Amino acid sequence: MAYPSVGSIDELECFLGQRGTGKSTHMVDRILECVHRAGGGYVIGHSLGQRLPEQLPKELGGEKLPISYYASITDLDKGLRRKPERWHVLAPANKYEFPDHVKGEADTADDLIKYAIRLSALLRVRAWKREHPFSLVRNPTKMRFEGLRIPPVVLFFDEGAAVKGATQSKTKIDGEEFKEFLFSLRHMHIALYWCLQDPNARTYMMMSQATLIHVHHTMHQYAQNAIRAAGASDDELDRIEALQGYESVTIQVSATQRKDEPAPPVTKKQIGESDDETPNPPRAAED
């Protein structure tokens, strides 16, 4: 099965609900489906600790998850080169939890987004060069990537509140760089999966741009209001209020609600001048 073409990956799924309601399990099951449909992909994510399920429950197939954890993006990048088929998760130690063992500033969820963008840019540029082996074009801003078939980057956050760029406040809805990233996912060939306990904790654009919203049990009235604003019907809200355990309701967000903007052109800074400055995908990306 051929990889999907650039521009055809349109996956931004949000998983909402209280702790212990199965959001993470639901998310990793959906990621497995995405990778299967795409015929492969580079799965990278962020977790506040090593908390992801190691195996799906029997009712979801019981599949073991190929997860590797890393304390830094540098180590994650090395793991990606060695074993591209695994899921590579940034889970830096908390310096307040382990003050004697954590030195300096840890890599963040926002740093992982920048890494994903660089990885995506490098994959697209390499694919373009394979398709145009005799071209004299060297400036990536002059390359057109639509139609190139490459494995997607599948990016996930086990707790979206860790992304500071998605902060919502009275004075600033969200970081401009994060907003640009969010509107450019399809053009960057990135699928995004996002868990959050409270949809009000981060910018409303996460839900307004979502393709699917999976709602688990939540009692918070403000959370329900946010879900209503995202497009949930009265019937869906009634079913959400009655949820128990690991049950969930999936809301199909209307395509007319989504804002689509072209991705900014790939820059020389994004692809870097050497493999030391930017992620270097394993050889499998070139097959």
N, C-alpha and C positions, 0 to 999 in steps of 0.2 A: 504493500500500500504506500502510495506516494505521500510525502509530507504536504500539509496544506499550504496554499500560496499566501504570500504576504497580503494582508488586507482581508483575508477570509476568517481569521480568528476574531470572534466577537463575543468574548466571555468576561463578564464582570459580575460575579455572584457574591451576594452578601448573606451572611448567616447571623441571625440576631437571636438573643435570648439570654436568660439568666445562666449562672454557672451550673454545671452539672446536668444540662438538658440535652447534651449530645451535639452541640454545634461543631466541635472539632472533628468528631467521628463522621458527621454528615459531610463536612468540608473535604476531608481526605478521600471519602468515597467518590465525591464529584470530581476531584482532581484525577483519580484513577480513570474515571470515564473520559475525561478530557484527553489525557495522554493516550488512551486506547484509540479514541477517534482520530487523533492527529498522527497516529503511527509512531509516536515517540515525542520527546520534548525534554527541555532542561528545566527540572523542577527545583526551585529555590524558595526558601521561606524564612520567616522570623518567628521565634517563639520566646516568650518570657519564661525561660526555663525549659527543661527537657520534658515537656508535658503532653506531647502528641501521642495518640494511641499507637501502640506497636503492632496491633492486628485488628482488622475489622471484625465485628461480631458475626456469628454464624449466619444470621438472617441477611447479612450484606455480603456473604460469600466467604468470610473468614480469611481473607487474603492478608498475608504479612506485609508490612509496609517497609520499603527499603530506605529507612531514614538514617542519616548521619548528622550529628550535631557538631558545631564548630564555635569556638570562642571569638573568632575574628573573621572578617571577610577574606583576608589573605589566606587563612587556612581553608576556608570554604572554597575559594578559587582553586587551590591545589587539589582538593577533593573532587571538584568538578572535572578537572583535567584527567585525574586518575580513573574515576568511575562515573562517567556521565550518566549512566542509567539509574543511579541512586538519587534520592531526594536529599538535597543539601540545605541544612537549616542553621541559620545564625541564632545561637542561643548563648550570648555572652553572660558570664557570671556577674551577679549583682555585687558591686563594690561595698554596699552597705551590709550585705549578707555575709560576704567573705572579705573583710577589709585587709586581712593579712596576706591575701593571695591575689588580689586584683590591683594592678598598678596602672595608672594613667586612665585616659578616657576610652571607654569601650566603643566599638562600632555600633551604630544604631539602626533601627528599622528604616530611617530616612536614608542612611548610607546604603542600605541594601537596594533601595529603589534606584539610586544612582548607578549601582553596580549592574542592576538588571537592564537599565537603559544602555549602558556601555556594551554589555554582552549582546543585546539585541542589535545594536549598531554594527558591531563587528561581524555578527552572523550575516547580516544583510549585505554588507560590503563584500565579504568573502564570496557570498553566493553570486553577487553581481559580477565579480571578476571572473568567476568560473564560466558564467554565461557569455562574457565578452572578453575572451582571452587575448584578443589582438587589439583591444581598444587602448588608446593613448590617454584616456581620461583617468586622472589620478585624484581629482578633487571629489570627495564623497558627496558634496552638496550638489553635484551635477549628475548624480546617478539616480535612476528611477528604479524602485524596488518592487512595484506592483507586479504580481504574477510569479515572482520567484518562489520556488518551493523549498522551504527550510523548516526544521523542527522549531516549534514555538518555544518561547520562554514562558513557563508557568510559574507565576509569582503568588505567594500566599502569606497572609499574616494571621497567626493564631489569635492575636489580640490587636485589632486595628487601632486601639487607643495608643499603641506604642509609636505610631507615625505622627510626629509632631507637626509635620507640614500640612496635615489635614485638620489642624485645630480650627474650631469654630469659636468666634468671639463677637462681641458687639462692634468692635472696631475693624476687624479683619476676618472675613469669612474663611479664607484659607490661603496658604502660601501660593503665590503665582506659579512657582515651579511645579508644585503638586497638581494644581489645576491643569496646567499644560500637559503634564504626564497623563492625567486621568482622561483628558479628551483625545489623547494620541494613542491609546492602547492598541487599537486595531491596526493602525499604521506601523506601530513598532513591533507587531507580531507578538504581543504579550497578552496572556490570559491572566486575570487577577481574581483571586479568591480572598474574602475579607470577613473575618469573624469579629463581632462586636457585641458586648453585653448591653450597651445603651446606645441607640442610634443617634442620640443627641450629643454624645461625647465627641463626635467628629463631624466634619462638614456634611451638610445635607446632600451635597453633590454625589457622595458615595451611593446613596440610594436613588437619587434622581437619574444617575447614569447607569444603574444596574440593569442587567438583562434579566436576572432572576433574584428574588429576595426570599430566602428560606427563613421562616419565623418559627422559633421554638418558644417554649413557655415563657411568658413575661407578664408580670402583674403591674408594671410601672405604667401609669396613665400617660405620662409624657412620651414614653416609648411607643405606646399604642397610637398616640396622636401623630408621631413621626411616620409610623407605618401607614396610617390613613393618608397623610400628605403625599406619600410615595405612590399611592394609587390603589391601596387595598380597598375592596368593596365592603359594604356592611356585612355581607354574608361571610367574607373571609375574616373580618374582625370578630364576628361571633364565634367562628371556629377557632381562632387564635385564643380567645378567652377561655375556651374549653379544653385547651391542650393539656396533656399530662405526660409526665415522664419524657421519653425520647421522641414524642410525636412532634410533627411540624406541619406547617402550611406553606406552600410555595406560591408566591405571587409572581405572575408573569407581567412584567412592566411593559407598557405599550411602547412600541418603537417610536411613536410620534413624540414621546416625552424625551427622547435621547437627543443630545446635541452632538453633532459630529463635525470635527474640525480636522484638517490635514495635519499630519505630524510635522514638526519643524524638520528641516533638512538635517541629515547627519553631518556633523562637523568633524574636522580633523582632530579636535580636542577629544571628542567622544571616542574615536577609534584609537587614539593614542599614537605615539611615534615609536613605541616599542612594546613588547609583551609584558614588560615590567610595569607599565602604566595603565594597562587595561586588561580585562579578562580575556584569556586566550582559550576559546572553546576547544574541546578535544577533537581529535581527527574525525570522530564520528559525524561531526557537523558538516564535514566536507564530502561525505560519501554520497 
